[in-house]
């Protein structure tokens, strides 16, 4: 009986203690690495966009040349 009373008193004393919030834990190295990775991704994305623009300009140039060739063949009348 004494052990039950002791356990009950221990449980009540543990439950009656005030609870305190923890401090926010931050990792500055992890945050810095995240910023660096984001910057690298932005540079990579802008490089990819620049390459796509160059490729589009090449395709446009080939299309224009093909259209001029087709128009020149179309204008020839072989009667």
PyMOL Python script that loads the backbone (N, CA, C, O; Angstrom):
from pymol import cmd

cmd.read_pdbstr("""\
ATOM      1  N   UNK A   1       0.814  -1.187   0.000  1.00  0.00           N
ATOM      2  CA  UNK A   1       0.000   0.000   0.000  1.00  0.00           C
ATOM      3  C   UNK A   1       0.862   1.258   0.000  1.00  0.00           C
ATOM      4  O   UNK A   1       0.530   2.259  -0.634  1.00  0.00           O
ATOM      5  N   UNK A   2       1.992   1.182   0.735  1.00  0.00           N
ATOM      6  CA  UNK A   2       2.878   2.329   0.793  1.00  0.00           C
ATOM      7  C   UNK A   2       3.455   2.635  -0.588  1.00  0.00           C
ATOM      8  O   UNK A   2       3.625   3.799  -0.949  1.00  0.00           O
ATOM      9  N   UNK A   3       3.756   1.588  -1.361  1.00  0.00           N
ATOM     10  CA  UNK A   3       4.328   1.814  -2.696  1.00  0.00           C
ATOM     11  C   UNK A   3       3.310   2.463  -3.623  1.00  0.00           C
ATOM     12  O   UNK A   3       3.662   3.307  -4.447  1.00  0.00           O
ATOM     13  N   UNK A   4       2.031   2.062  -3.486  1.00  0.00           N
ATOM     14  CA  UNK A   4       1.002   2.663  -4.327  1.00  0.00           C
ATOM     15  C   UNK A   4       0.826   4.141  -4.001  1.00  0.00           C
ATOM     16  O   UNK A   4       0.681   4.972  -4.898  1.00  0.00           O
ATOM     17  N   UNK A   5       0.839   4.456  -2.724  1.00  0.00           N
ATOM     18  CA  UNK A   5       0.712   5.851  -2.313  1.00  0.00           C
ATOM     19  C   UNK A   5       1.934   6.643  -2.778  1.00  0.00           C
ATOM     20  O   UNK A   5       1.809   7.777  -3.240  1.00  0.00           O
ATOM     21  N   UNK A   6       3.121   6.031  -2.651  1.00  0.00           N
ATOM     22  CA  UNK A   6       4.341   6.700  -3.094  1.00  0.00           C
ATOM     23  C   UNK A   6       4.307   6.953  -4.603  1.00  0.00           C
ATOM     24  O   UNK A   6       4.658   8.043  -5.055  1.00  0.00           O
ATOM     25  N   UNK A   7       3.887   5.957  -5.381  1.00  0.00           N
ATOM     26  CA  UNK A   7       3.795   6.123  -6.827  1.00  0.00           C
ATOM     27  C   UNK A   7       2.768   7.190  -7.197  1.00  0.00           C
ATOM     28  O   UNK A   7       3.002   8.001  -8.093  1.00  0.00           O
ATOM     29  N   UNK A   8       1.636   7.186  -6.508  1.00  0.00           N
ATOM     30  CA  UNK A   8       0.619   8.194  -6.772  1.00  0.00           C
ATOM     31  C   UNK A   8       1.127   9.590  -6.440  1.00  0.00           C
ATOM     32  O   UNK A   8       0.869  10.532  -7.190  1.00  0.00           O
ATOM     33  N   UNK A   9       1.829   9.739  -5.354  1.00  0.00           N
ATOM     34  CA  UNK A   9       2.392  11.039  -4.965  1.00  0.00           C
ATOM     35  C   UNK A   9       3.462  11.473  -5.972  1.00  0.00           C
ATOM     36  O   UNK A   9       3.552  12.650  -6.320  1.00  0.00           O
ATOM     37  N   UNK A  10       4.261  10.526  -6.432  1.00  0.00           N
ATOM     38  CA  UNK A  10       5.297  10.856  -7.417  1.00  0.00           C
ATOM     39  C   UNK A  10       4.654  11.313  -8.727  1.00  0.00           C
ATOM     40  O   UNK A  10       5.099  12.292  -9.325  1.00  0.00           O
ATOM     41  N   UNK A  11       3.627  10.623  -9.169  1.00  0.00           N
ATOM     42  CA  UNK A  11       2.935  10.988 -10.411  1.00  0.00           C
ATOM     43  C   UNK A  11       2.290  12.371 -10.289  1.00  0.00           C
ATOM     44  O   UNK A  11       2.362  13.176 -11.218  1.00  0.00           O
ATOM     45  N   UNK A  12       1.667  12.642  -9.153  1.00  0.00           N
ATOM     46  CA  UNK A  12       1.041  13.941  -8.950  1.00  0.00           C
ATOM     47  C   UNK A  12       2.078  15.053  -8.899  1.00  0.00           C
ATOM     48  O   UNK A  12       1.837  16.147  -9.409  1.00  0.00           O
ATOM     49  N   UNK A  13       3.224  14.790  -8.292  1.00  0.00           N
ATOM     50  CA  UNK A  13       4.242  15.830  -8.213  1.00  0.00           C
ATOM     51  C   UNK A  13       4.865  16.088  -9.590  1.00  0.00           C
ATOM     52  O   UNK A  13       5.202  17.226  -9.917  1.00  0.00           O
ATOM     53  N   UNK A  14       5.018  15.032 -10.395  1.00  0.00           N
ATOM     54  CA  UNK A  14       5.564  15.212 -11.751  1.00  0.00           C
ATOM     55  C   UNK A  14       4.567  15.982 -12.615  1.00  0.00           C
ATOM     56  O   UNK A  14       4.957  16.866 -13.378  1.00  0.00           O
ATOM     57  N   UNK A  15       3.306  15.654 -12.495  1.00  0.00           N
ATOM     58  CA  UNK A  15       2.286  16.315 -13.306  1.00  0.00           C
ATOM     59  C   UNK A  15       2.037  17.754 -12.872  1.00  0.00           C
ATOM     60  O   UNK A  15       1.570  18.567 -13.671  1.00  0.00           O
ATOM     61  N   UNK A  16       2.337  18.073 -11.642  1.00  0.00           N
ATOM     62  CA  UNK A  16       2.052  19.420 -11.164  1.00  0.00           C
ATOM     63  C   UNK A  16       3.197  20.391 -11.426  1.00  0.00           C
ATOM     64  O   UNK A  16       3.047  21.585 -11.165  1.00  0.00           O
ATOM     65  N   UNK A  17       4.330  19.923 -11.930  1.00  0.00           N
ATOM     66  CA  UNK A  17       5.446  20.817 -12.227  1.00  0.00           C
ATOM     67  C   UNK A  17       5.098  21.689 -13.430  1.00  0.00           C
ATOM     68  O   UNK A  17       4.476  21.215 -14.381  1.00  0.00           O
ATOM     69  N   UNK A  18       5.491  22.947 -13.392  1.00  0.00           N
ATOM     70  CA  UNK A  18       5.192  23.807 -14.543  1.00  0.00           C
ATOM     71  C   UNK A  18       6.043  23.395 -15.751  1.00  0.00           C
ATOM     72  O   UNK A  18       7.213  23.035 -15.622  1.00  0.00           O
ATOM     73  N   UNK A  19       5.433  23.460 -16.884  1.00  0.00           N
ATOM     74  CA  UNK A  19       6.165  23.105 -18.108  1.00  0.00           C
ATOM     75  C   UNK A  19       6.735  24.371 -18.733  1.00  0.00           C
ATOM     76  O   UNK A  19       6.137  25.444 -18.653  1.00  0.00           O
ATOM     77  N   UNK A  20       7.886  24.231 -19.347  1.00  0.00           N
ATOM     78  CA  UNK A  20       8.549  25.371 -19.963  1.00  0.00           C
ATOM     79  C   UNK A  20       8.816  25.052 -21.427  1.00  0.00           C
ATOM     80  O   UNK A  20       9.076  23.906 -21.793  1.00  0.00           O
ATOM     81  N   UNK A  21       8.746  26.070 -22.239  1.00  0.00           N
ATOM     82  CA  UNK A  21       8.986  25.886 -23.669  1.00  0.00           C
ATOM     83  C   UNK A  21      10.484  25.762 -23.918  1.00  0.00           C
ATOM     84  O   UNK A  21      11.307  26.289 -23.170  1.00  0.00           O
ATOM     85  N   UNK A  22      10.807  25.058 -24.982  1.00  0.00           N
ATOM     86  CA  UNK A  22      12.212  24.915 -25.360  1.00  0.00           C
ATOM     87  C   UNK A  22      12.656  26.103 -26.195  1.00  0.00           C
ATOM     88  O   UNK A  22      11.837  26.804 -26.790  1.00  0.00           O
ATOM     89  N   UNK A  23      13.948  26.316 -26.229  1.00  0.00           N
ATOM     90  CA  UNK A  23      14.517  27.335 -27.087  1.00  0.00           C
ATOM     91  C   UNK A  23      14.480  26.855 -28.519  1.00  0.00           C
ATOM     92  O   UNK A  23      14.573  25.656 -28.786  1.00  0.00           O
ATOM     93  N   UNK A  24      14.343  27.789 -29.439  1.00  0.00           N
ATOM     94  CA  UNK A  24      14.367  27.451 -30.852  1.00  0.00           C
ATOM     95  C   UNK A  24      15.808  27.141 -31.242  1.00  0.00           C
ATOM     96  O   UNK A  24      16.724  27.919 -30.978  1.00  0.00           O
ATOM     97  N   UNK A  25      15.983  25.989 -31.873  1.00  0.00           N
ATOM     98  CA  UNK A  25      17.322  25.578 -32.278  1.00  0.00           C
ATOM     99  C   UNK A  25      17.474  25.852 -33.764  1.00  0.00           C
ATOM    100  O   UNK A  25      16.690  25.352 -34.571  1.00  0.00           O
ATOM    101  N   UNK A  26      18.467  26.635 -34.130  1.00  0.00           N
ATOM    102  CA  UNK A  26      18.743  26.908 -35.539  1.00  0.00           C
ATOM    103  C   UNK A  26      20.168  26.484 -35.852  1.00  0.00           C
ATOM    104  O   UNK A  26      21.043  26.482 -34.986  1.00  0.00           O
ATOM    105  N   UNK A  27      20.374  26.129 -37.099  1.00  0.00           N
ATOM    106  CA  UNK A  27      21.700  25.732 -37.549  1.00  0.00           C
ATOM    107  C   UNK A  27      22.148  26.726 -38.615  1.00  0.00           C
ATOM    108  O   UNK A  27      21.730  26.620 -39.768  1.00  0.00           O
ATOM    109  N   UNK A  28      22.995  27.694 -38.249  1.00  0.00           N
ATOM    110  CA  UNK A  28      23.376  28.717 -39.221  1.00  0.00           C
ATOM    111  C   UNK A  28      24.133  28.144 -40.425  1.00  0.00           C
ATOM    112  O   UNK A  28      24.010  28.667 -41.533  1.00  0.00           O
ATOM    113  N   UNK A  29      24.903  27.089 -40.224  1.00  0.00           N
ATOM    114  CA  UNK A  29      25.628  26.496 -41.353  1.00  0.00           C
ATOM    115  C   UNK A  29      24.655  25.868 -42.344  1.00  0.00           C
ATOM    116  O   UNK A  29      24.847  25.955 -43.556  1.00  0.00           O
ATOM    117  N   UNK A  30      23.624  25.243 -41.826  1.00  0.00           N
ATOM    118  CA  UNK A  30      22.616  24.639 -42.702  1.00  0.00           C
ATOM    119  C   UNK A  30      21.870  25.723 -43.478  1.00  0.00           C
ATOM    120  O   UNK A  30      21.584  25.555 -44.663  1.00  0.00           O
ATOM    121  N   UNK A  31      21.559  26.821 -42.818  1.00  0.00           N
ATOM    122  CA  UNK A  31      20.882  27.931 -43.496  1.00  0.00           C
ATOM    123  C   UNK A  31      21.781  28.538 -44.566  1.00  0.00           C
ATOM    124  O   UNK A  31      21.315  28.849 -45.662  1.00  0.00           O
ATOM    125  N   UNK A  32      23.063  28.708 -44.260  1.00  0.00           N
ATOM    126  CA  UNK A  32      24.003  29.265 -45.240  1.00  0.00           C
ATOM    127  C   UNK A  32      24.142  28.327 -46.436  1.00  0.00           C
ATOM    128  O   UNK A  32      24.184  28.784 -47.578  1.00  0.00           O
ATOM    129  N   UNK A  33      24.213  27.029 -46.185  1.00  0.00           N
ATOM    130  CA  UNK A  33      24.316  26.063 -47.274  1.00  0.00           C
ATOM    131  C   UNK A  33      23.057  26.078 -48.132  1.00  0.00           C
ATOM    132  O   UNK A  33      23.134  25.924 -49.351  1.00  0.00           O
ATOM    133  N   UNK A  34      21.909  26.260 -47.509  1.00  0.00           N
ATOM    134  CA  UNK A  34      20.660  26.358 -48.259  1.00  0.00           C
ATOM    135  C   UNK A  34      20.643  27.583 -49.166  1.00  0.00           C
ATOM    136  O   UNK A  34      20.175  27.515 -50.302  1.00  0.00           O
ATOM    137  N   UNK A  35      21.153  28.697 -48.662  1.00  0.00           N
ATOM    138  CA  UNK A  35      21.218  29.915 -49.479  1.00  0.00           C
ATOM    139  C   UNK A  35      22.171  29.716 -50.651  1.00  0.00           C
ATOM    140  O   UNK A  35      21.876  30.122 -51.775  1.00  0.00           O
ATOM    141  N   UNK A  36      23.321  29.088 -50.384  1.00  0.00           N
ATOM    142  CA  UNK A  36      24.294  28.830 -51.449  1.00  0.00           C
ATOM    143  C   UNK A  36      23.691  27.915 -52.517  1.00  0.00           C
ATOM    144  O   UNK A  36      23.849  28.159 -53.713  1.00  0.00           O
ATOM    145  N   UNK A  37      23.002  26.867 -52.080  1.00  0.00           N
ATOM    146  CA  UNK A  37      22.385  25.942 -53.041  1.00  0.00           C
ATOM    147  C   UNK A  37      21.316  26.645 -53.865  1.00  0.00           C
ATOM    148  O   UNK A  37      21.198  26.398 -55.065  1.00  0.00           O
ATOM    149  N   UNK A  38      20.544  27.508 -53.240  1.00  0.00           N
ATOM    150  CA  UNK A  38      19.515  28.253 -53.970  1.00  0.00           C
ATOM    151  C   UNK A  38      20.150  29.170 -55.011  1.00  0.00           C
ATOM    152  O   UNK A  38      19.655  29.273 -56.133  1.00  0.00           O
ATOM    153  N   UNK A  39      21.241  29.834 -54.644  1.00  0.00           N
ATOM    154  CA  UNK A  39      21.936  30.703 -55.596  1.00  0.00           C
ATOM    155  C   UNK A  39      22.466  29.896 -56.778  1.00  0.00           C
ATOM    156  O   UNK A  39      22.375  30.333 -57.925  1.00  0.00           O
ATOM    157  N   UNK A  40      23.018  28.721 -56.494  1.00  0.00           N
ATOM    158  CA  UNK A  40      23.524  27.861 -57.577  1.00  0.00           C
ATOM    159  C   UNK A  40      22.392  27.429 -58.501  1.00  0.00           C
ATOM    160  O   UNK A  40      22.563  27.394 -59.720  1.00  0.00           O
ATOM    161  N   UNK A  41      21.236  27.101 -57.928  1.00  0.00           N
ATOM    162  CA  UNK A  41      20.090  26.689 -58.741  1.00  0.00           C
ATOM    163  C   UNK A  41      19.606  27.841 -59.613  1.00  0.00           C
ATOM    164  O   UNK A  41      19.223  27.621 -60.762  1.00  0.00           O
ATOM    165  N   UNK A  42      19.616  29.055 -59.091  1.00  0.00           N
ATOM    166  CA  UNK A  42      19.194  30.223 -59.878  1.00  0.00           C
ATOM    167  C   UNK A  42      20.151  30.434 -61.045  1.00  0.00           C
ATOM    168  O   UNK A  42      19.717  30.700 -62.167  1.00  0.00           O
ATOM    169  N   UNK A  43      21.450  30.317 -60.784  1.00  0.00           N
ATOM    170  CA  UNK A  43      22.443  30.474 -61.857  1.00  0.00           C
ATOM    171  C   UNK A  43      22.262  29.390 -62.911  1.00  0.00           C
ATOM    172  O   UNK A  43      22.316  29.665 -64.110  1.00  0.00           O
ATOM    173  N   UNK A  44      22.047  28.162 -62.461  1.00  0.00           N
ATOM    174  CA  UNK A  44      21.858  27.055 -63.401  1.00  0.00           C
ATOM    175  C   UNK A  44      20.588  27.253 -64.236  1.00  0.00           C
ATOM    176  O   UNK A  44      20.585  26.981 -65.437  1.00  0.00           O
ATOM    177  N   UNK A  45      19.533  27.718 -63.614  1.00  0.00           N
ATOM    178  CA  UNK A  45      18.282  27.951 -64.327  1.00  0.00           C
ATOM    179  C   UNK A  45      18.430  29.069 -65.354  1.00  0.00           C
ATOM    180  O   UNK A  45      17.924  28.963 -66.472  1.00  0.00           O
ATOM    181  N   UNK A  46      19.120  30.136 -64.977  1.00  0.00           N
ATOM    182  CA  UNK A  46      19.306  31.236 -65.928  1.00  0.00           C
ATOM    183  C   UNK A  46      20.201  30.805 -67.084  1.00  0.00           C
ATOM    184  O   UNK A  46      19.991  31.234 -68.218  1.00  0.00           O
ATOM    185  N   UNK A  47      21.200  29.961 -66.812  1.00  0.00           N
ATOM    186  CA  UNK A  47      22.048  29.436 -67.887  1.00  0.00           C
ATOM    187  C   UNK A  47      21.230  28.570 -68.830  1.00  0.00           C
ATOM    188  O   UNK A  47      21.384  28.653 -70.049  1.00  0.00           O
ATOM    189  N   UNK A  48      20.367  27.747 -68.274  1.00  0.00           N
ATOM    190  CA  UNK A  48      19.502  26.899 -69.099  1.00  0.00           C
ATOM    191  C   UNK A  48      18.572  27.745 -69.954  1.00  0.00           C
ATOM    192  O   UNK A  48      18.356  27.444 -71.128  1.00  0.00           O
ATOM    193  N   UNK A  49      18.024  28.801 -69.369  1.00  0.00           N
ATOM    194  CA  UNK A  49      17.135  29.686 -70.136  1.00  0.00           C
ATOM    195  C   UNK A  49      17.897  30.375 -71.262  1.00  0.00           C
ATOM    196  O   UNK A  49      17.364  30.526 -72.361  1.00  0.00           O
ATOM    197  N   UNK A  50      19.130  30.795 -71.008  1.00  0.00           N
ATOM    198  CA  UNK A  50      19.934  31.440 -72.045  1.00  0.00           C
ATOM    199  C   UNK A  50      20.236  30.458 -73.177  1.00  0.00           C
ATOM    200  O   UNK A  50      20.196  30.828 -74.351  1.00  0.00           O
ATOM    201  N   UNK A  51      20.538  29.211 -72.825  1.00  0.00           N
ATOM    202  CA  UNK A  51      20.798  28.190 -73.853  1.00  0.00           C
ATOM    203  C   UNK A  51      19.547  27.905 -74.675  1.00  0.00           C
ATOM    204  O   UNK A  51      19.629  27.722 -75.890  1.00  0.00           O
ATOM    205  N   UNK A  52      18.392  27.866 -74.021  1.00  0.00           N
ATOM    206  CA  UNK A  52      17.138  27.641 -74.751  1.00  0.00           C
ATOM    207  C   UNK A  52      16.864  28.786 -75.716  1.00  0.00           C
ATOM    208  O   UNK A  52      16.389  28.562 -76.830  1.00  0.00           O
ATOM    209  N   UNK A  53      17.158  29.998 -75.297  1.00  0.00           N
ATOM    210  CA  UNK A  53      16.964  31.161 -76.168  1.00  0.00           C
ATOM    211  C   UNK A  53      17.874  31.074 -77.392  1.00  0.00           C
ATOM    212  O   UNK A  53      17.439  31.346 -78.512  1.00  0.00           O
ATOM    213  N   UNK A  54      19.134  30.696 -77.180  1.00  0.00           N
ATOM    214  CA  UNK A  54      20.064  30.541 -78.301  1.00  0.00           C
ATOM    215  C   UNK A  54      19.583  29.454 -79.260  1.00  0.00           C
ATOM    216  O   UNK A  54      19.629  29.626 -80.478  1.00  0.00           O
ATOM    217  N   UNK A  55      19.121  28.334 -78.700  1.00  0.00           N
ATOM    218  CA  UNK A  55      18.610  27.246 -79.541  1.00  0.00           C
ATOM    219  C   UNK A  55      17.385  27.693 -80.328  1.00  0.00           C
ATOM    220  O   UNK A  55      17.244  27.351 -81.502  1.00  0.00           O
ATOM    221  N   UNK A  56      16.503  28.453 -79.694  1.00  0.00           N
ATOM    222  CA  UNK A  56      15.316  28.942 -80.384  1.00  0.00           C
ATOM    223  C   UNK A  56      15.699  29.879 -81.519  1.00  0.00           C
ATOM    224  O   UNK A  56      15.102  29.834 -82.595  1.00  0.00           O
ATOM    225  N   UNK A  57      16.692  30.727 -81.282  1.00  0.00           N
ATOM    226  CA  UNK A  57      17.143  31.631 -82.332  1.00  0.00           C
ATOM    227  C   UNK A  57      17.744  30.857 -83.508  1.00  0.00           C
ATOM    228  O   UNK A  57      17.558  31.241 -84.663  1.00  0.00           O
ATOM    229  N   UNK A  58      18.455  29.778 -83.222  1.00  0.00           N
ATOM    230  CA  UNK A  58      19.004  28.932 -84.299  1.00  0.00           C
ATOM    231  C   UNK A  58      17.878  28.281 -85.101  1.00  0.00           C
ATOM    232  O   UNK A  58      17.926  28.238 -86.330  1.00  0.00           O
ATOM    233  N   UNK A  59      16.870  27.776 -84.397  1.00  0.00           N
ATOM    234  CA  UNK A  59      15.727  27.156 -85.078  1.00  0.00           C
ATOM    235  C   UNK A  59      15.011  28.197 -85.929  1.00  0.00           C
ATOM    236  O   UNK A  59      14.607  27.906 -87.055  1.00  0.00           O
ATOM    237  N   UNK A  60      14.853  29.385 -85.408  1.00  0.00           N
ATOM    238  CA  UNK A  60      14.192  30.455 -86.153  1.00  0.00           C
ATOM    239  C   UNK A  60      14.992  30.802 -87.414  1.00  0.00           C
ATOM    240  O   UNK A  60      14.418  31.052 -88.474  1.00  0.00           O
ATOM    241  N   UNK A  61      16.320  30.813 -87.286  1.00  0.00           N
ATOM    242  CA  UNK A  61      17.166  31.109 -88.437  1.00  0.00           C
ATOM    243  C   UNK A  61      17.035  30.011 -89.505  1.00  0.00           C
ATOM    244  O   UNK A  61      16.946  30.309 -90.696  1.00  0.00           O
ATOM    245  N   UNK A  62      17.023  28.751 -89.075  1.00  0.00           N
ATOM    246  CA  UNK A  62      16.866  27.642 -90.023  1.00  0.00           C
ATOM    247  C   UNK A  62      15.488  27.706 -90.684  1.00  0.00           C
ATOM    248  O   UNK A  62      15.364  27.459 -91.884  1.00  0.00           O
ATOM    249  N   UNK A  63      14.460  28.033 -89.913  1.00  0.00           N
ATOM    250  CA  UNK A  63      13.110  28.154 -90.460  1.00  0.00           C
ATOM    251  C   UNK A  63      13.052  29.269 -91.510  1.00  0.00           C
ATOM    252  O   UNK A  63      12.466  29.094 -92.578  1.00  0.00           O
ATOM    253  N   UNK A  64      13.659  30.405 -91.201  1.00  0.00           N
ATOM    254  CA  UNK A  64      13.650  31.532 -92.133  1.00  0.00           C
ATOM    255  C   UNK A  64      14.376  31.166 -93.430  1.00  0.00           C
ATOM    256  O   UNK A  64      13.909  31.496 -94.520  1.00  0.00           O
ATOM    257  N   UNK A  65      15.504  30.494 -93.311  1.00  0.00           N
ATOM    258  CA  UNK A  65      16.240  30.077 -94.504  1.00  0.00           C
ATOM    259  C   UNK A  65      15.423  29.083 -95.331  1.00  0.00           C
ATOM    260  O   UNK A  65      15.376  29.180 -96.557  1.00  0.00           O
ATOM    261  N   UNK A  66      14.782  28.132 -94.658  1.00  0.00           N
ATOM    262  CA  UNK A  66      13.940  27.155 -95.360  1.00  0.00           C
ATOM    263  C   UNK A  66      12.768  27.823 -96.046  1.00  0.00           C
ATOM    264  O   UNK A  66      12.413  27.473 -97.171  1.00  0.00           O
ATOM    265  N   UNK A  67      12.165  28.792 -95.361  1.00  0.00           N
ATOM    266  CA  UNK A  67      11.029  29.502 -95.944  1.00  0.00           C
ATOM    267  C   UNK A  67      11.473  30.306 -97.173  1.00  0.00           C
ATOM    268  O   UNK A  67      10.765  30.329 -98.179  1.00  0.00           O
ATOM    269  N   UNK A  68      12.619  30.955 -97.103  1.00  0.00           N
ATOM    270  CA  UNK A  68      13.129  31.700 -98.259  1.00  0.00           C
ATOM    271  C   UNK A  68      13.400  30.758 -99.431  1.00  0.00           C
ATOM    272  O   UNK A  68      13.092  31.081-100.578  1.00  0.00           O
ATOM    273  N   UNK A  69      13.969  29.608 -99.142  1.00  0.00           N
ATOM    274  CA  UNK A  69      14.252  28.628-100.191  1.00  0.00           C
ATOM    275  C   UNK A  69      12.956  28.127-100.818  1.00  0.00           C
ATOM    276  O   UNK A  69      12.847  28.018-102.039  1.00  0.00           O
ATOM    277  N   UNK A  70      11.967  27.821 -99.962  1.00  0.00           N
ATOM    278  CA  UNK A  70      10.682  27.337-100.459  1.00  0.00           C
ATOM    279  C   UNK A  70       9.984  28.408-101.295  1.00  0.00           C
ATOM    280  O   UNK A  70       9.435  28.113-102.356  1.00  0.00           O
ATOM    281  N   UNK A  71      10.007  29.646-100.816  1.00  0.00           N
ATOM    282  CA  UNK A  71       9.384  30.741-101.545  1.00  0.00           C
ATOM    283  C   UNK A  71      10.089  30.959-102.899  1.00  0.00           C
ATOM    284  O   UNK A  71       9.439  31.256-103.901  1.00  0.00           O
ATOM    285  N   UNK A  72      11.412  30.810-102.913  1.00  0.00           N
ATOM    286  CA  UNK A  72      12.150  30.953-104.181  1.00  0.00           C
ATOM    287  C   UNK A  72      11.781  29.843-105.137  1.00  0.00           C
ATOM    288  O   UNK A  72      11.619  30.095-106.331  1.00  0.00           O
ATOM    289  N   UNK A  73      11.642  28.629-104.653  1.00  0.00           N
ATOM    290  CA  UNK A  73      11.224  27.525-105.540  1.00  0.00           C
ATOM    291  C   UNK A  73       9.797  27.709-106.015  1.00  0.00           C
ATOM    292  O   UNK A  73       9.476  27.371-107.154  1.00  0.00           O
ATOM    293  N   UNK A  74       8.949  28.230-105.174  1.00  0.00           N
ATOM    294  CA  UNK A  74       7.551  28.442-105.512  1.00  0.00           C
ATOM    295  C   UNK A  74       7.386  29.539-106.583  1.00  0.00           C
ATOM    296  O   UNK A  74       6.469  29.498-107.403  1.00  0.00           O
ATOM    297  N   UNK A  75       8.296  30.508-106.548  1.00  0.00           N
ATOM    298  CA  UNK A  75       8.183  31.625-107.500  1.00  0.00           C
ATOM    299  C   UNK A  75       8.673  31.245-108.898  1.00  0.00           C
ATOM    300  O   UNK A  75       8.399  31.961-109.861  1.00  0.00           O
ATOM    301  N   UNK A  76       9.390  30.134-109.020  1.00  0.00           N
ATOM    302  CA  UNK A  76       9.889  29.714-110.325  1.00  0.00           C
ATOM    303  C   UNK A  76       8.752  29.042-111.094  1.00  0.00           C
ATOM    304  O   UNK A  76       8.138  28.098-110.596  1.00  0.00           O
ATOM    305  N   UNK A  77       8.472  29.522-112.296  1.00  0.00           N
ATOM    306  CA  UNK A  77       7.433  28.917-113.126  1.00  0.00           C
ATOM    307  C   UNK A  77       8.113  28.244-114.308  1.00  0.00           C
ATOM    308  O   UNK A  77       8.668  28.907-115.183  1.00  0.00           O
ATOM    309  N   UNK A  78       8.062  26.946-114.318  1.00  0.00           N
ATOM    310  CA  UNK A  78       8.676  26.204-115.418  1.00  0.00           C
ATOM    311  C   UNK A  78       7.574  25.775-116.376  1.00  0.00           C
ATOM    312  O   UNK A  78       6.982  24.713-116.182  1.00  0.00           O
ATOM    313  N   UNK A  79       7.285  26.558-117.394  1.00  0.00           N
ATOM    314  CA  UNK A  79       6.202  26.271-118.323  1.00  0.00           C
ATOM    315  C   UNK A  79       6.705  25.616-119.522  1.00  0.00           C
ATOM    316  O   UNK A  79       5.929  25.296-120.422  1.00  0.00           O
TER     317      UNK A  79
END
""", "prot")
cmd.dss("prot")
cmd.show_as("cartoon", "prot")
cmd.util.cbc("prot")
cmd.orient("prot")
